[in-house]
């Protein structure tokens, strides 16, 4: 079976002591014992606070997380909880990620299981914000897992969604800044609104190169959409800018994470071809 592998010595903080790790192995052995008469997936993986503690999530109480292992198994398994093991179930088991040789659920699923187990707005907010701050996953993936588990109906979870999305956008903007810097693109003006002189505002963009009249929009998209596919722009905004001679490029957080060189190349090509475009209307650049 193929797993993504994260060695323990690459984690942000030291791994748990050998005794707790052995307890986790025992929990996995318990959860993967051959199911008698069950025609279901017999795999198991660590999830919830247990998995997040191994990944080094700040704020996760390690002693509590390792005292009672949370394991994820297929929904059809007739496997009871024990004093040492809390059983979580999934309709379809995801692909495990190996952390120091221990199979762990993907971060979005582990976060959802952890949120289900904690109480208090501060704890929930910390888990959700940290899930995207580390760059381990995109917000849509976390929100889909929370929605599937019915957790978005909890007030403290719903209240933390704005913080999650704000953190995700901040991370994406940092990637955008890094792309411009690392690929030696000309410096744009950042996070501005464009307007006609003495006229209405035409819309906001994340980066704008005034001399070339090239704009870049970072499309975080509504949660639940495929982050790799930009969502339709605000009605009329892009069309108005393009009618005035502005070349509007669009990218997504996932593209900036997976293929920054390709995104930088598209920006560079647009800047280089700007000289051949017809004269454009002068636009006023305003802070957003």
C-alpha positions as CSV (number, residue, x, y, z in Angstrom):
1,X,0.0,0.0,0.0
2,X,1.4,3.4,-0.9
3,X,1.5,6.2,1.7
4,X,2.8,9.7,1.8
5,X,5.7,9.7,4.2
6,X,6.8,12.3,6.8
7,X,9.8,11.3,8.9
8,X,9.5,12.3,12.5
9,X,12.7,14.1,12.4
10,X,11.2,16.5,9.9
11,X,8.3,17.5,12.1
12,X,8.2,21.0,13.6
13,X,8.8,19.7,17.1
14,X,10.2,16.5,18.6
15,X,8.2,13.3,18.3
16,X,6.5,11.7,21.2
17,X,8.6,9.5,23.5
18,X,8.9,5.8,22.6
19,X,6.4,4.7,25.2
20,X,3.5,6.8,23.8
21,X,4.5,5.8,20.3
22,X,4.3,2.2,21.2
23,X,0.8,2.8,22.6
24,X,-0.2,4.2,19.3
25,X,1.2,1.1,17.5
26,X,-0.9,-1.0,19.9
27,X,-4.0,1.0,19.1
28,X,-3.4,0.5,15.4
29,X,-2.9,-3.2,15.9
30,X,-6.2,-3.3,17.8
31,X,-8.0,-1.4,15.0
32,X,-6.5,-3.5,12.2
33,X,-7.1,-7.0,13.6
34,X,-8.9,-9.1,11.0
35,X,-12.6,-8.3,11.1
36,X,-14.6,-11.5,11.6
37,X,-17.3,-11.9,8.9
38,X,-17.1,-8.3,7.9
39,X,-16.7,-7.5,4.2
40,X,-15.2,-4.1,4.8
41,X,-11.9,-2.3,4.5
42,X,-9.8,-3.5,7.4
43,X,-7.3,-0.6,7.4
44,X,-6.9,1.9,10.2
45,X,-5.1,5.1,10.7
46,X,-4.5,7.7,13.4
47,X,-6.7,10.8,13.2
48,X,-7.9,13.8,15.3
49,X,-5.7,15.3,17.9
50,X,-3.5,12.1,17.9
51,X,-2.6,12.6,14.2
52,X,-2.2,16.4,14.6
53,X,0.1,16.0,17.6
54,X,2.4,13.8,15.5
55,X,2.4,16.5,12.8
56,X,3.4,19.1,15.3
57,X,0.4,21.3,15.3
58,X,0.9,24.1,17.8
59,X,-1.7,24.2,20.5
60,X,-2.5,20.5,20.4
61,X,-2.2,19.1,24.0
62,X,0.3,16.3,23.3
63,X,-0.2,14.3,26.6
64,X,-4.0,14.3,26.1
65,X,-3.7,13.6,22.4
66,X,-1.5,10.5,22.9
67,X,-3.2,9.2,26.1
68,X,-6.2,7.9,24.2
69,X,-5.4,7.2,20.5
70,X,-8.0,8.3,17.9
71,X,-8.2,5.8,15.1
72,X,-10.1,6.0,11.8
73,X,-11.7,2.9,10.4
74,X,-14.3,2.0,7.8
75,X,-17.9,2.7,8.8
76,X,-18.9,-1.0,8.7
77,X,-16.4,-2.1,11.3
78,X,-17.9,-3.5,14.5
79,X,-15.0,-2.2,16.6
80,X,-15.8,-0.8,20.1
81,X,-14.1,2.0,21.9
82,X,-11.7,1.1,24.7
83,X,-10.0,3.1,27.4
84,X,-7.0,3.5,25.2
85,X,-8.7,3.8,21.8
86,X,-11.4,6.1,20.5
87,X,-12.8,4.8,17.2
88,X,-13.8,7.2,14.5
89,X,-15.5,6.0,11.3
90,X,-15.5,7.0,7.6
91,X,-17.8,5.9,4.8
92,X,-14.7,5.6,2.6
93,X,-11.2,5.5,4.2
94,X,-8.8,8.1,2.7
95,X,-5.3,7.4,1.7
96,X,-3.1,7.4,4.8
97,X,0.0,9.6,5.3
98,X,2.9,8.0,7.1
99,X,4.3,10.1,9.9
100,X,7.3,8.4,11.5
101,X,6.1,5.1,10.3
102,X,2.6,5.6,11.7
103,X,-0.4,5.9,9.3
104,X,-2.3,9.1,9.8
105,X,-5.4,10.5,8.2
106,X,-5.0,13.5,5.8
107,X,-4.9,16.8,7.6
108,X,-8.4,17.9,6.6
109,X,-10.0,14.7,8.0
110,X,-7.8,14.8,11.1
111,X,-8.8,18.4,11.8
112,X,-12.5,17.6,11.4
113,X,-12.2,14.7,13.9
114,X,-10.2,16.9,16.3
115,X,-12.8,19.7,16.1
116,X,-15.5,17.1,16.9
117,X,-13.7,16.2,20.1
118,X,-12.8,19.6,21.4
119,X,-15.0,22.3,23.0
120,X,-14.6,26.0,23.2
121,X,-14.4,28.7,20.6
122,X,-10.6,29.3,21.1
123,X,-9.7,25.7,20.7
124,X,-11.8,25.3,17.5
125,X,-10.5,28.5,16.0
126,X,-6.9,27.5,16.7
127,X,-7.3,24.2,15.0
128,X,-9.0,25.6,11.9
129,X,-6.5,28.5,11.5
130,X,-3.5,26.3,12.0
131,X,-4.7,23.8,9.4
132,X,-4.2,26.3,6.6
133,X,-1.4,28.4,8.2
134,X,1.0,25.5,7.9
135,X,0.2,25.1,4.2
136,X,-0.8,21.4,4.8
137,X,-4.2,21.9,3.1
138,X,-6.5,24.3,1.4
139,X,-9.6,25.7,3.3
140,X,-12.1,24.0,0.9
141,X,-10.8,20.6,1.9
142,X,-11.2,21.4,5.6
143,X,-14.7,22.9,5.2
144,X,-15.9,19.9,3.1
145,X,-14.8,17.5,5.9
146,X,-16.5,19.7,8.6
147,X,-19.7,19.9,6.5
148,X,-19.7,16.1,5.9
149,X,-19.5,15.6,9.6
150,X,-22.3,18.1,10.3
151,X,-19.9,20.2,12.4
152,X,-20.7,23.5,10.6
153,X,-23.9,23.6,12.5
154,X,-22.1,24.1,15.7
155,X,-22.0,27.8,16.6
156,X,-18.4,27.8,17.6
157,X,-17.4,26.1,14.3
158,X,-19.5,28.4,12.2
159,X,-18.0,31.4,14.0
160,X,-14.4,30.2,13.3
161,X,-15.0,29.9,9.5
162,X,-14.2,33.5,8.8
163,X,-10.9,33.2,10.6
164,X,-10.1,30.1,8.6
165,X,-10.8,31.8,5.3
166,X,-8.9,35.0,6.3
167,X,-5.8,33.0,7.3
168,X,-6.0,31.0,4.0
169,X,-6.1,34.2,2.0
170,X,-3.2,35.6,4.0
171,X,-1.2,32.4,3.2
172,X,-2.1,32.7,-0.5
173,X,-1.0,36.3,-0.6
174,X,2.3,35.4,0.9
175,X,2.8,32.9,-1.9
176,X,2.0,35.6,-4.4
177,X,4.6,37.9,-2.9
178,X,7.1,35.1,-2.9
179,X,6.4,34.3,-6.6
180,X,7.1,37.9,-7.6
181,X,10.3,38.0,-5.5
182,X,11.7,34.6,-6.4
183,X,11.1,34.8,-10.1
184,X,12.4,38.4,-10.3
185,X,9.2,39.9,-11.7
186,X,8.8,43.7,-11.7
187,X,7.3,45.0,-8.5
188,X,3.6,45.7,-8.8
189,X,1.4,47.8,-6.6
190,X,-0.4,45.5,-4.2
191,X,-4.0,45.2,-3.2
192,X,-5.5,48.2,-5.0
193,X,-8.7,49.4,-6.5
194,X,-8.7,50.8,-10.1
195,X,-10.9,53.7,-11.1
196,X,-11.4,56.2,-13.9
197,X,-10.2,59.7,-13.1
198,X,-13.0,61.4,-11.4
199,X,-15.2,58.4,-12.1
200,X,-16.4,55.2,-10.4
201,X,-14.2,52.5,-9.0
202,X,-13.9,49.6,-11.4
203,X,-12.9,46.8,-9.1
204,X,-10.1,45.6,-6.9
205,X,-7.0,43.5,-7.9
206,X,-4.3,41.8,-5.8
207,X,-1.5,43.1,-8.0
208,X,-1.2,45.7,-10.7
209,X,1.6,46.8,-13.0
210,X,0.5,50.3,-14.0
211,X,3.0,50.9,-16.9
212,X,2.0,47.6,-18.6
213,X,-1.7,47.8,-17.5
214,X,-1.5,44.2,-16.3
215,X,-3.6,43.1,-13.3
216,X,-3.6,39.8,-11.3
217,X,-6.5,38.5,-9.3
218,X,-6.1,35.9,-6.6
219,X,-9.3,33.8,-6.7
220,X,-9.7,32.0,-3.4
221,X,-13.2,30.9,-4.6
222,X,-16.2,29.9,-2.5
223,X,-15.6,26.9,-0.3
224,X,-16.7,23.7,-1.8
225,X,-15.5,24.6,-5.3
226,X,-12.5,23.0,-6.9
227,X,-9.6,25.4,-6.0
228,X,-7.7,24.5,-9.1
229,X,-10.5,26.0,-11.3
230,X,-11.0,29.8,-10.9
231,X,-14.5,30.9,-10.1
232,X,-16.3,33.4,-12.4
233,X,-15.1,36.9,-11.7
234,X,-17.4,39.5,-10.2
235,X,-20.1,40.5,-12.7
236,X,-18.7,43.1,-15.1
237,X,-15.5,43.9,-13.2
238,X,-13.1,42.0,-15.4
239,X,-14.9,43.0,-18.6
240,X,-14.9,46.7,-17.7
241,X,-11.1,46.6,-17.0
242,X,-10.4,44.7,-20.2
243,X,-12.5,47.1,-22.3
244,X,-10.2,49.9,-20.9
245,X,-7.1,48.0,-22.0
246,X,-6.2,46.2,-18.8
247,X,-5.0,42.6,-19.2
248,X,-6.5,40.7,-16.2
249,X,-4.8,37.5,-15.2
250,X,-6.3,35.2,-12.6
251,X,-4.8,32.5,-10.4
252,X,-5.8,30.3,-7.4
253,X,-4.0,29.4,-4.1
254,X,-3.6,25.8,-5.3
255,X,-1.9,26.9,-8.5
256,X,0.5,29.2,-6.6
257,X,1.4,26.4,-4.3
258,X,1.7,23.6,-6.9
259,X,3.1,25.5,-9.9
260,X,4.5,29.0,-9.0
261,X,6.9,28.9,-11.9
262,X,4.1,28.5,-14.4
263,X,2.1,31.3,-12.8
264,X,5.2,33.6,-12.9
265,X,5.7,32.7,-16.6
266,X,2.2,33.8,-17.5
267,X,2.7,37.1,-15.7
268,X,6.0,37.7,-17.4
269,X,4.5,36.9,-20.8
270,X,1.7,39.4,-20.2
271,X,4.1,42.1,-19.2
272,X,6.4,41.5,-22.2
273,X,3.5,41.6,-24.7
274,X,2.0,44.8,-23.1
275,X,4.1,47.0,-25.3
276,X,2.2,45.8,-28.4
277,X,-1.2,46.7,-27.2
278,X,-3.1,49.8,-28.3
279,X,-3.1,52.9,-26.1
280,X,-5.2,52.5,-23.0
281,X,-7.2,54.8,-20.8
282,X,-5.3,56.2,-17.8
283,X,-6.6,54.6,-14.5
284,X,-6.3,55.9,-11.0
285,X,-4.8,53.4,-8.5
286,X,-6.4,53.6,-5.0
287,X,-5.7,51.6,-1.8
288,X,-8.1,48.8,-1.3
